[in-house]
């Protein structure tokens, strides 16, 4: 048995996740959105704190440090659970196209 998913399996998993997300209450969607924003803000703040503390004048190293720290906010969204519109739209597209959910569900 393979541990890898076929593209068809990934689309089916995405459609199942979309059905769950489409059934969430508005309060839950808003809470997940606010949490995702807070996590991304923490990543951005961490990047700025690190770059602000660097005394070297080398812009490349500052950009590298910020680029290494900022994605921690996105990782927090994945680990702790948050709802970003872009991710929700990506997983809901197959379900909308197969008419399992409506476009209005995606826009909520």
DRENPA-3360 file (N, C-alpha, C; in nm, 2 decimals, always signed):
BEGIN
1 = XXXXXXXX = +0.08/-0.12/+0.00/+0.00/+0.00/+0.00/+0.09/+0.12/+0.00 ~ +0.06/+0.22/-0.09/+0.14/+0.34/-0.10/+0.09/+0.44/+0.00 ~ +0.19/+0.52/+0.05/+0.15/+0.63/+0.14/+0.13/+0.76/+0.07 ~ +0.15/+0.76/-0.06/+0.13/+0.88/-0.14/-0.02/+0.88/-0.19 ~ -0.07/+1.00/-0.21/-0.20/+1.02/-0.26/-0.19/+1.05/-0.41 ~ -0.29/+1.00/-0.48/-0.30/+1.03/-0.62/-0.37/+1.17/-0.63 ~ -0.36/+1.23/-0.75/-0.43/+1.36/-0.76/-0.58/+1.34/-0.74 ~ -0.64/+1.23/-0.78/-0.78/+1.21/-0.76/-0.81/+1.21/-0.61;
9 = XXXXXXXX = -0.72/+1.14/-0.54/-0.74/+1.13/-0.39/-0.74/+1.27/-0.33 ~ -0.64/+1.35/-0.37/-0.63/+1.48/-0.32/-0.75/+1.57/-0.34 ~ -0.81/+1.56/-0.46/-0.93/+1.63/-0.50/-1.04/+1.59/-0.41 ~ -1.06/+1.46/-0.39/-1.16/+1.40/-0.31/-1.15/+1.45/-0.16 ~ -1.03/+1.45/-0.11/-1.00/+1.50/+0.03/-1.04/+1.65/+0.03 ~ -1.00/+1.72/-0.07/-1.03/+1.87/-0.08/-1.18/+1.89/-0.08 ~ -1.25/+1.81/-0.15/-1.40/+1.83/-0.16/-1.46/+1.79/-0.02 ~ -1.41/+1.69/+0.05/-1.46/+1.66/+0.18/-1.44/+1.77/+0.28;
17 = XXXXXXXX = -1.32/+1.83/+0.27/-1.29/+1.95/+0.36/-1.37/+2.07/+0.33 ~ -1.40/+2.09/+0.20/-1.49/+2.20/+0.16/-1.63/+2.18/+0.22 ~ -1.68/+2.06/+0.22/-1.81/+2.04/+0.27/-1.82/+2.07/+0.42 ~ -1.71/+2.04/+0.49/-1.70/+2.07/+0.63/-1.69/+2.22/+0.65 ~ -1.61/+2.29/+0.58/-1.59/+2.43/+0.59/-1.72/+2.51/+0.55 ~ -1.79/+2.46/+0.45/-1.91/+2.52/+0.41/-2.02/+2.52/+0.51 ~ -2.01/+2.42/+0.60/-2.12/+2.40/+0.70/-2.09/+2.48/+0.83 ~ -1.97/+2.54/+0.84/-1.94/+2.62/+0.96/-2.02/+2.74/+0.98;
25 = XXXXXXXX = -2.05/+2.77/+1.10/-2.13/+2.89/+1.13/-2.04/+3.02/+1.11 ~ -2.10/+3.13/+1.08/-2.03/+3.25/+1.05/-1.94/+3.29/+1.17 ~ -1.98/+3.27/+1.29/-1.90/+3.31/+1.41/-1.77/+3.23/+1.41 ~ -1.78/+3.10/+1.37/-1.66/+3.02/+1.37/-1.57/+3.06/+1.25 ~ -1.62/+3.10/+1.14/-1.54/+3.14/+1.03/-1.47/+3.27/+1.06 ~ -1.54/+3.36/+1.13/-1.48/+3.49/+1.17/-1.37/+3.46/+1.27 ~ -1.39/+3.38/+1.36/-1.29/+3.35/+1.47/-1.17/+3.29/+1.40 ~ -1.18/+3.19/+1.31/-1.07/+3.13/+1.24/-0.99/+3.24/+1.16;
33 = XXXXXXXX = -1.07/+3.33/+1.09/-1.00/+3.43/+1.02/-0.92/+3.53/+1.10 ~ -0.98/+3.57/+1.22/-0.91/+3.66/+1.31/-0.78/+3.59/+1.36 ~ -0.79/+3.46/+1.40/-0.68/+3.39/+1.45/-0.57/+3.38/+1.34 ~ -0.61/+3.35/+1.22/-0.51/+3.34/+1.11/-0.44/+3.48/+1.09 ~ -0.51/+3.58/+1.10/-0.45/+3.72/+1.09/-0.35/+3.74/+1.21 ~ -0.39/+3.70/+1.32/-0.30/+3.71/+1.44/-0.17/+3.63/+1.42 ~ -0.19/+3.51/+1.37/-0.07/+3.43/+1.35/+0.03/+3.49/+1.25 ~ -0.03/+3.54/+1.14/+0.05/+3.60/+1.04/+0.12/+3.72/+1.09;
41 = XXXXXXXX = +0.04/+3.80/+1.17/+0.10/+3.92/+1.23/+0.22/+3.89/+1.32 ~ +0.21/+3.77/+1.40/+0.32/+3.73/+1.48/+0.44/+3.70/+1.40 ~ +0.42/+3.63/+1.29/+0.54/+3.61/+1.20/+0.60/+3.73/+1.14 ~ +0.51/+3.83/+1.10/+0.57/+3.96/+1.05/+0.64/+4.04/+1.16 ~ +0.58/+4.04/+1.28/+0.64/+4.11/+1.39/+0.77/+4.04/+1.43 ~ +0.78/+3.91/+1.43/+0.90/+3.84/+1.46/+1.01/+3.88/+1.36 ~ +0.97/+3.88/+1.23/+1.07/+3.92/+1.13/+1.12/+4.06/+1.15 ~ +1.03/+4.15/+1.18/+1.07/+4.29/+1.20/+1.16/+4.30/+1.33;
49 = XXXXXXXX = +1.13/+4.23/+1.43/+1.22/+4.24/+1.55/+1.36/+4.18/+1.52 ~ +1.37/+4.08/+1.45/+1.50/+4.02/+1.42/+1.58/+4.12/+1.33 ~ +1.51/+4.17/+1.22/+1.58/+4.26/+1.13/+1.61/+4.39/+1.20 ~ +1.53/+4.44/+1.28/+1.56/+4.56/+1.36/+1.67/+4.55/+1.45 ~ +1.70/+4.43/+1.50/+1.81/+4.41/+1.59/+1.94/+4.38/+1.52 ~ +1.94/+4.37/+1.39/+2.06/+4.34/+1.31/+2.13/+4.47/+1.29 ~ +2.26/+4.48/+1.33/+2.33/+4.60/+1.32/+2.41/+4.61/+1.19 ~ +2.42/+4.50/+1.12/+2.50/+4.50/+0.99/+2.42/+4.58/+0.89;
57 = XXXXXXXX = +2.49/+4.64/+0.80/+2.43/+4.72/+0.69/+2.40/+4.64/+0.57 ~ +2.43/+4.51/+0.57/+2.41/+4.42/+0.46/+2.26/+4.40/+0.44 ~ +2.20/+4.45/+0.34/+2.05/+4.44/+0.31/+2.02/+4.30/+0.28 ~ +2.11/+4.22/+0.21/+2.08/+4.09/+0.18/+2.05/+4.00/+0.30 ~ +2.14/+4.01/+0.40/+2.12/+3.93/+0.52/+2.00/+3.97/+0.59 ~ +1.96/+4.09/+0.59/+1.83/+4.13/+0.66/+1.71/+4.07/+0.58 ~ +1.71/+4.08/+0.45/+1.60/+4.02/+0.38/+1.60/+3.87/+0.40 ~ +1.71/+3.80/+0.40/+1.72/+3.66/+0.43/+1.66/+3.62/+0.57;
65 = XXXXXXXX = +1.70/+3.70/+0.67/+1.65/+3.68/+0.80/+1.50/+3.70/+0.81 ~ +1.45/+3.81/+0.75/+1.30/+3.83/+0.75/+1.23/+3.72/+0.67 ~ +1.29/+3.68/+0.56/+1.23/+3.57/+0.48/+1.23/+3.44/+0.55 ~ +1.32/+3.42/+0.65/+1.32/+3.30/+0.72/+1.22/+3.30/+0.84 ~ +1.20/+3.42/+0.90/+1.11/+3.43/+1.01/+0.97/+3.45/+0.98 ~ +0.94/+3.52/+0.88/+0.80/+3.55/+0.84/+0.71/+3.43/+0.82 ~ +0.76/+3.33/+0.75/+0.68/+3.21/+0.72/+0.64/+3.13/+0.85 ~ +0.70/+3.16/+0.96/+0.65/+3.10/+1.08/+0.51/+3.13/+1.12;
73 = XXXXXXXX = +0.46/+3.25/+1.07/+0.32/+3.29/+1.09/+0.23/+3.20/+1.01 ~ +0.27/+3.17/+0.89/+0.20/+3.08/+0.80/+0.20/+2.93/+0.86 ~ +0.31/+2.89/+0.92/+0.32/+2.76/+0.98/+0.23/+2.76/+1.10 ~ +0.22/+2.86/+1.17/+0.12/+2.87/+1.29/-0.02/+2.85/+1.24 ~ -0.05/+2.91/+1.13/-0.19/+2.90/+1.07/-0.22/+2.75/+1.04 ~ -0.12/+2.68/+0.99/-0.14/+2.54/+0.96/-0.15/+2.45/+1.08 ~ -0.06/+2.48/+1.18/-0.05/+2.39/+1.30/-0.17/+2.42/+1.40 ~ -0.19/+2.55/+1.43/-0.29/+2.59/+1.53/-0.43/+2.60/+1.47;
81 = XXXXXXXX = -0.44/+2.60/+1.34/-0.57/+2.61/+1.27/-0.62/+2.75/+1.26 ~ -0.63/+2.79/+1.14/-0.68/+2.93/+1.11/-0.75/+2.92/+0.97 ~ -0.82/+3.02/+0.94/-0.89/+3.02/+0.81/-0.85/+3.14/+0.73 ~ -0.77/+3.11/+0.62/-0.74/+3.21/+0.53/-0.83/+3.20/+0.40 ~ -0.87/+3.31/+0.35/-0.96/+3.31/+0.24/-0.90/+3.24/+0.12 ~ -0.77/+3.26/+0.09/-0.70/+3.20/-0.02/-0.70/+3.05/-0.01 ~ -0.68/+2.99/+0.11/-0.68/+2.85/+0.13/-0.82/+2.79/+0.11 ~ -0.92/+2.86/+0.17/-1.05/+2.82/+0.16/-1.10/+2.81/+0.02;
89 = XXXXXXXX = -1.06/+2.92/-0.06/-1.10/+2.92/-0.20/-1.04/+2.81/-0.28 ~ -0.92/+2.78/-0.25/-0.85/+2.67/-0.32/-0.91/+2.53/-0.29 ~ -0.95/+2.51/-0.17/-1.01/+2.37/-0.14/-1.15/+2.37/-0.18 ~ -1.22/+2.48/-0.19/-1.36/+2.48/-0.23/-1.39/+2.48/-0.37 ~ -1.29/+2.51/-0.46/-1.31/+2.52/-0.60/-1.36/+2.39/-0.66 ~ -1.31/+2.27/-0.63/-1.36/+2.15/-0.69/-1.50/+2.12/-0.65 ~ -1.54/+2.15/-0.52/-1.68/+2.13/-0.48/-1.78/+2.22/-0.54 ~ -1.73/+2.35/-0.57/-1.82/+2.44/-0.64/-1.84/+2.39/-0.79;
97 = XXXXXXXX = -1.73/+2.35/-0.85/-1.74/+2.30/-0.99/-1.82/+2.18/-1.00 ~ -1.82/+2.09/-0.90/-1.91/+1.97/-0.90/-2.05/+1.99/-0.84 ~ -2.08/+2.12/-0.81/-2.21/+2.16/-0.76/-2.25/+2.09/-0.63 ~ -2.15/+2.06/-0.54/-2.18/+2.01/-0.41/-2.20/+2.12/-0.31 ~ -2.14/+2.24/-0.34/-2.17/+2.36/-0.26/-2.18/+2.47/-0.36 ~ -2.24/+2.58/-0.31/-2.26/+2.70/-0.40/-2.15/+2.80/-0.39 ~ -2.15/+2.89/-0.48/-2.05/+2.99/-0.48/-2.06/+3.08/-0.36 ~ -2.19/+3.10/-0.31/-2.21/+3.18/-0.19/-2.14/+3.12/-0.07;
105 = XXXX = -2.14/+2.98/-0.06/-2.07/+2.92/+0.05/-1.92/+2.95/+0.05 ~ -1.87/+2.96/-0.07/-1.73/+2.99/-0.08/-1.70/+3.14/-0.04 ~ -1.79/+3.23/-0.07/-1.77/+3.37/-0.04/-1.80/+3.40/+0.11 ~ -1.85/+3.31/+0.18/-1.88/+3.34/+0.32/-1.76/+3.35/+0.40;
% end
